[in-house]
Amino acid sequence: MKKLLLAALFLPFFNFAQITITANDFADGGDTVRMSVSNDMGIDFSLTGANYNWDFSTLTPSSQELKEFKSMSQASTLASFLFGGFQPPQYQASNFASSTDLPLDQIGTFLPVSITDINLFSKNSTDSITSIGYSVVVQGTEVPFKSDTIETRYKFPMNFGDFYSSRGYSELDMNPVVNAIWIQYKQRYSNVDGWGSVTTPFGTFNALRIKHDIYETDSLMFEIGGAPTWIPLPIPVLTVYEWWATGELEPVLRAEVNTVGGTPVVRKIEYRDNYDPQLASIEEDEIEIGLYPNPVVNELKVKTTSIGSEYYITSNGGSLIQSGIIEEFESTFDLSNAAAGSYIFVLKTSDSFQTQSFVKK
């Protein structure tokens, strides 16, 4: 009997309490979050409920991604104008980040130009996070554009049992680079359908589970034989399962599942993790410098993890402007006395030189 009473006394301490997620638990400009990517595609992510225990501890990482949420001070002049502080409040971006929201595979099939470097501009507020527009690089030219209908990705405070829906409409006119228009329409249904504990290789967390069902209809206009032609782009239904914990900035686990012909197909699994040099992408390892703003007015800011490395700032003609040692992850260089023109920032690491060009107004 005493053993039963002791068990009853201690049992509540093993239960996980419901939590509330707010905007403070999401990444904003200047934040970076490391995610591991797994290829364990046979897992059923649909199971959920109240006081649920999700165990994904056996996930095996195959690669890593470093997600960078950039502040608007790092945006180009054109994007800063379109999403800056002099725009209506709903279009004033808080941050922007690389995105896979545009169906580049389908678009590239029809267009004779390259489309790269997609960035999603977001507005973070106390009650929501919204998608307010994009920028893309079309044949080397940046094209930023607002979303005509702003999609709400998250509503706050987020609690178990919450449900909301939202839609977004965006139109990208690629003229005059190429006579083409891309249109995206999205309908999102989001349901906070579980709470409890979730375990990944990164650890165990109190979490809320949110399920997003996203229905997308895209179309592309381009010229065939001199005549404008609209082509529908088939986009399968996407279900995104996310487990959010307080203070983690990104979901501790996210799984993306497409429905193709009525069959769910897992397309991506990622979870919060620590840095592993054997998993980090080659591209990430090569990126040593984060430089902004560009163009520079008076102060150049440089982010790099190469503490102790030498740096040089030279003119395009090779004249040395400044040099020294990198002492902080983010350094500020006074260029107020430098003449207007083009310059090169050089970072000398132990085994290589990394360079980035910038312009001084």
C-alpha positions as CSV (number, residue, x, y, z in Angstrom):
1,M,0.0,0.0,0.0
2,K,2.8,2.4,0.9
3,K,4.5,1.8,-2.5
4,L,1.2,2.5,-4.3
5,L,0.8,5.8,-2.3
6,L,4.4,6.8,-3.2
7,A,3.8,6.1,-6.9
8,A,0.6,8.1,-6.8
9,L,2.5,11.1,-5.2
10,F,5.3,11.1,-7.8
11,L,3.3,10.3,-10.9
12,P,2.3,13.8,-11.7
13,F,5.9,14.9,-12.0
14,F,6.3,12.7,-15.0
15,N,3.4,14.3,-16.9
16,F,4.1,17.1,-19.3
17,A,2.0,20.3,-18.9
18,Q,0.3,22.2,-21.6
19,I,2.3,25.1,-22.9
20,T,1.5,28.3,-24.7
21,I,3.6,29.4,-27.7
22,T,4.0,33.2,-28.5
23,A,5.8,35.3,-31.1
24,N,8.8,35.4,-28.8
25,D,9.3,31.7,-29.5
26,F,9.9,32.3,-33.2
27,A,13.0,33.5,-35.0
28,D,13.4,37.1,-36.1
29,G,16.0,39.2,-37.9
30,G,19.5,38.3,-36.9
31,D,18.7,34.8,-35.6
32,T,20.2,31.6,-37.0
33,V,18.8,28.1,-36.3
34,R,20.5,24.8,-37.2
35,M,18.4,21.9,-38.4
36,S,19.3,18.4,-39.2
37,V,17.6,16.7,-42.2
38,S,16.5,13.0,-42.0
39,N,15.6,10.5,-44.7
40,D,13.6,8.2,-42.5
41,M,10.5,8.5,-44.7
42,G,8.5,5.6,-43.4
43,I,7.3,7.3,-40.2
44,D,3.6,8.1,-39.6
45,F,3.5,11.6,-38.3
46,S,-0.3,11.9,-38.1
47,L,-0.7,10.4,-34.6
48,T,-1.5,13.0,-32.0
49,G,-3.7,13.9,-29.0
50,A,-3.7,15.5,-25.5
51,N,-0.8,14.6,-23.2
52,Y,0.8,12.6,-26.0
53,N,4.3,11.2,-26.0
54,W,5.9,11.4,-29.5
55,D,9.1,9.4,-29.7
56,F,11.2,10.2,-32.8
57,S,14.5,9.5,-31.1
58,T,15.6,7.0,-33.8
59,L,15.7,9.7,-36.6
60,T,19.0,9.4,-38.5
61,P,20.4,12.7,-39.8
62,S,21.7,12.8,-43.4
63,S,22.6,16.5,-43.7
64,Q,22.3,19.8,-41.9
65,E,21.0,23.2,-42.8
66,L,21.7,26.6,-41.1
67,K,18.6,28.8,-41.4
68,E,19.4,32.5,-41.3
69,F,16.7,35.0,-40.6
70,K,18.1,38.3,-41.9
71,S,17.1,41.8,-40.6
72,M,15.8,44.4,-43.0
73,S,19.2,46.3,-42.7
74,Q,20.6,43.4,-44.9
75,A,17.9,43.8,-47.6
76,S,18.7,45.4,-51.0
77,T,17.7,49.0,-51.7
78,L,14.8,47.9,-53.8
79,A,13.5,45.3,-51.2
80,S,14.0,47.9,-48.4
81,F,11.8,50.3,-50.3
82,L,9.1,47.7,-51.0
83,F,9.0,46.3,-47.4
84,G,10.4,49.2,-45.4
85,G,9.1,51.5,-42.7
86,F,7.4,54.0,-45.0
87,Q,5.0,51.3,-46.4
88,P,1.6,50.6,-44.8
89,P,2.0,48.7,-41.5
90,Q,0.9,45.4,-42.8
91,Y,3.7,45.5,-45.4
92,Q,6.5,46.5,-43.1
93,A,8.7,43.4,-42.9
94,S,10.4,42.2,-39.7
95,N,12.8,39.8,-41.5
96,F,13.5,37.8,-44.6
97,A,14.8,34.3,-45.1
98,S,15.5,31.8,-47.9
99,S,12.4,30.0,-49.0
100,T,11.3,27.1,-51.2
101,D,7.8,28.4,-51.6
102,L,7.9,28.8,-55.4
103,P,7.7,25.8,-57.6
104,L,11.0,26.4,-59.5
105,D,11.1,22.9,-61.0
106,Q,7.8,23.5,-62.8
107,I,8.5,27.2,-63.7
108,G,12.0,26.3,-65.1
109,T,10.4,23.8,-67.4
110,F,8.7,26.5,-69.4
111,L,10.9,29.6,-69.1
112,P,14.2,30.2,-70.9
113,V,15.6,32.1,-67.9
114,S,17.0,31.1,-64.5
115,I,15.1,31.9,-61.3
116,T,17.2,31.7,-58.1
117,D,17.6,33.1,-54.6
118,I,14.0,33.1,-53.4
119,N,13.5,35.0,-50.2
120,L,10.3,35.2,-48.1
121,F,9.6,38.5,-46.3
122,S,7.7,38.1,-43.0
123,K,6.1,40.4,-40.5
124,N,6.3,39.3,-36.9
125,S,3.8,40.9,-34.5
126,T,2.5,39.9,-31.1
127,D,-0.7,38.3,-32.6
128,S,0.6,36.7,-35.8
129,I,3.3,36.0,-38.3
130,T,2.4,36.8,-41.9
131,S,3.9,36.3,-45.3
132,I,3.9,39.7,-47.0
133,G,5.9,39.1,-50.2
134,Y,9.0,37.6,-51.9
135,S,12.1,38.5,-53.8
136,V,13.6,36.4,-56.5
137,V,16.5,36.7,-58.9
138,V,15.4,36.4,-62.5
139,Q,18.3,36.0,-64.9
140,G,20.6,37.9,-62.4
141,T,18.1,40.7,-61.7
142,E,16.4,40.9,-58.3
143,V,12.6,41.2,-58.5
144,P,10.9,41.9,-55.1
145,F,7.1,41.8,-55.0
146,K,4.3,42.1,-52.5
147,S,1.6,39.5,-51.9
148,D,-1.7,41.0,-52.9
149,T,-3.4,38.9,-50.2
150,I,-1.3,38.4,-47.0
151,E,-1.2,34.9,-45.7
152,T,-1.2,34.3,-41.9
153,R,1.2,31.4,-41.1
154,Y,0.8,31.5,-37.3
155,K,-1.6,33.1,-34.8
156,F,-0.8,34.0,-31.2
157,P,-1.0,33.1,-28.4
158,M,-1.0,29.4,-29.7
159,N,-2.8,26.9,-27.4
160,F,-4.0,23.4,-27.7
161,G,-7.3,23.3,-29.6
162,D,-6.8,26.4,-31.6
163,F,-7.9,26.4,-35.3
164,Y,-7.5,29.1,-37.9
165,S,-7.5,29.4,-41.7
166,S,-5.9,31.9,-44.0
167,R,-5.3,32.4,-47.7
168,G,-2.6,34.1,-49.7
169,Y,-2.4,35.5,-53.2
170,S,0.9,36.6,-55.0
171,E,1.6,37.6,-58.5
172,L,5.2,37.9,-59.9
173,D,5.5,39.9,-63.1
174,M,8.9,39.1,-64.5
175,N,8.8,41.9,-67.2
176,P,10.9,43.4,-68.6
177,V,13.4,40.6,-67.9
178,V,11.1,38.1,-69.5
179,N,7.5,38.4,-70.7
180,A,6.1,36.0,-68.0
181,I,3.8,36.2,-65.0
182,W,3.6,33.6,-62.2
183,I,0.5,33.5,-59.9
184,Q,0.3,31.6,-56.6
185,Y,-2.9,31.1,-54.6
186,K,-2.7,29.3,-51.2
187,Q,-5.4,28.2,-48.8
188,R,-4.1,27.2,-45.3
189,Y,-6.0,25.4,-42.5
190,S,-4.1,25.2,-39.2
191,N,-5.0,23.1,-36.2
192,V,-3.2,22.9,-32.9
193,D,-4.1,19.2,-32.5
194,G,-1.8,17.9,-29.8
195,W,0.3,18.6,-26.7
196,G,2.7,16.6,-24.6
197,S,6.3,15.6,-24.9
198,V,8.3,15.1,-28.1
199,T,11.7,13.3,-28.3
200,T,14.2,13.7,-31.1
201,P,18.0,13.0,-31.2
202,F,18.3,16.7,-30.0
203,G,16.4,16.0,-26.7
204,T,13.0,15.9,-25.1
205,F,10.7,18.9,-25.0
206,N,7.3,20.1,-23.8
207,A,5.6,20.8,-27.1
208,L,2.5,21.8,-28.9
209,R,1.8,20.0,-32.2
210,I,0.3,22.1,-35.0
211,K,-0.9,20.6,-38.3
212,H,-1.1,22.8,-41.5
213,D,-3.1,21.6,-44.5
214,I,-2.0,23.8,-47.5
215,Y,-3.9,23.8,-50.8
216,E,-2.0,25.6,-53.6
217,T,-3.0,26.5,-57.1
218,D,-0.3,28.0,-59.3
219,S,-0.3,29.2,-62.9
220,L,2.3,30.6,-65.3
221,M,1.8,33.0,-68.3
222,F,4.4,33.1,-71.0
223,E,4.6,33.5,-74.8
224,I,4.3,30.6,-77.2
225,G,4.8,31.7,-80.8
226,G,4.2,35.3,-79.8
227,A,0.9,34.6,-78.1
228,P,0.4,34.8,-74.3
229,T,-0.4,31.4,-72.9
230,W,-1.5,30.4,-69.3
231,I,-0.3,27.0,-68.1
232,P,-1.5,25.5,-64.8
233,L,1.2,24.2,-62.5
234,P,0.2,21.1,-60.6
235,I,1.0,21.4,-56.9
236,P,0.1,18.4,-54.6
237,V,-1.7,19.0,-51.3
238,L,0.9,19.7,-48.6
239,T,0.5,18.7,-44.9
240,V,3.0,20.2,-42.5
241,Y,3.4,18.7,-39.0
242,E,5.3,20.9,-36.5
243,W,6.2,20.4,-32.9
244,W,6.9,23.8,-31.1
245,A,8.7,24.2,-27.8
246,T,9.3,27.5,-26.0
247,G,12.4,29.4,-26.9
248,E,13.6,27.2,-29.7
249,L,12.9,29.7,-32.6
250,E,12.0,27.0,-35.1
251,P,10.0,23.8,-34.6
252,V,12.0,21.1,-32.7
253,L,10.6,18.8,-35.4
254,R,8.9,19.5,-38.8
255,A,7.7,16.9,-41.3
256,E,6.3,17.8,-44.7
257,V,4.0,15.3,-46.4
258,N,2.5,15.6,-49.9
259,T,-0.7,13.8,-50.9
260,V,-0.3,12.4,-54.3
261,G,-3.1,10.4,-55.8
262,G,-4.7,10.1,-52.3
263,T,-1.4,8.6,-50.9
264,P,0.7,10.5,-48.3
265,V,4.3,10.8,-49.3
266,V,6.9,12.2,-46.8
267,R,9.0,14.7,-48.7
268,K,11.1,16.2,-45.9
269,I,11.9,15.7,-42.2
270,E,14.0,18.2,-40.2
271,Y,14.6,18.8,-36.5
272,R,16.6,21.2,-34.3
273,D,20.1,20.0,-33.7
274,N,23.7,20.9,-32.7
275,Y,26.4,21.6,-35.3
276,D,28.0,18.5,-36.9
277,P,30.8,19.4,-39.3
278,Q,30.4,16.0,-41.1
279,L,26.7,16.9,-41.9
280,A,26.9,20.6,-42.7
281,S,26.6,21.4,-46.3
282,I,29.6,22.1,-48.5
283,E,28.0,25.4,-49.5
284,E,27.6,26.4,-45.8
285,D,31.2,25.6,-45.0
286,E,32.4,27.8,-47.9
287,I,30.3,30.8,-46.7
288,E,32.7,32.7,-44.4
289,I,31.3,36.3,-44.7
290,G,28.0,38.0,-44.1
291,L,28.3,41.6,-45.2
292,Y,25.7,44.4,-45.0
293,P,24.4,46.9,-45.9
294,N,25.3,47.0,-49.5
295,P,25.6,49.7,-50.7
296,V,27.4,51.2,-47.6
297,V,26.9,54.8,-46.5
298,N,29.3,55.1,-43.6
299,E,29.5,51.8,-41.6
300,L,30.1,48.3,-43.0
301,K,29.0,45.4,-40.8
302,V,30.6,42.0,-41.3
303,K,29.5,38.7,-39.7
304,T,31.8,35.7,-39.6
305,T,32.7,32.8,-37.4
306,S,36.4,33.1,-38.3
307,I,37.5,34.9,-35.1
308,G,41.3,35.6,-35.2
309,S,41.5,35.7,-39.0
310,E,43.0,38.6,-40.9
311,Y,40.9,40.9,-43.0
312,Y,41.7,43.5,-45.7
313,I,39.5,46.1,-47.3
314,T,40.8,47.1,-50.8
315,S,39.6,49.2,-53.7
316,N,38.9,47.5,-57.0
317,G,42.2,48.8,-58.1
318,G,44.0,47.0,-55.3
319,S,44.7,49.9,-52.9
320,L,44.6,48.9,-49.3
321,I,42.0,50.9,-47.3
322,Q,41.9,49.0,-44.0
323,S,43.3,45.8,-42.5
324,G,43.4,44.0,-39.1
325,I,42.2,41.0,-37.1
326,I,38.6,39.8,-36.8
327,E,37.9,39.9,-33.0
328,E,34.1,39.5,-32.9
329,F,31.4,37.5,-34.6
330,E,29.9,40.8,-35.9
331,S,32.3,43.7,-36.6
332,T,31.7,47.3,-37.7
333,F,34.1,49.2,-40.0
334,D,34.0,52.9,-40.4
335,L,34.2,53.8,-44.1
336,S,33.0,57.4,-43.7
337,N,36.3,58.8,-45.1
338,A,36.4,56.3,-48.1
339,A,35.5,57.7,-51.5
340,A,32.4,56.5,-53.3
341,G,33.1,53.4,-55.4
342,S,33.5,49.7,-55.5
343,Y,35.5,47.8,-52.8
344,I,36.4,44.2,-51.9
345,F,36.4,42.7,-48.4
346,V,39.0,39.9,-48.1
347,L,39.0,37.4,-45.2
348,K,42.2,35.4,-44.9
349,T,41.5,32.1,-43.0
350,S,44.1,29.4,-42.2
351,D,43.7,27.7,-45.5
352,S,41.9,30.1,-47.9
353,F,40.9,33.6,-48.9
354,Q,37.3,34.5,-49.0
355,T,36.1,37.7,-50.7
356,Q,33.0,39.8,-51.1
357,S,32.4,42.9,-53.1
358,F,30.5,46.0,-52.0
359,V,29.8,49.5,-53.0
360,K,30.4,52.7,-51.0
361,K,28.0,55.5,-51.7
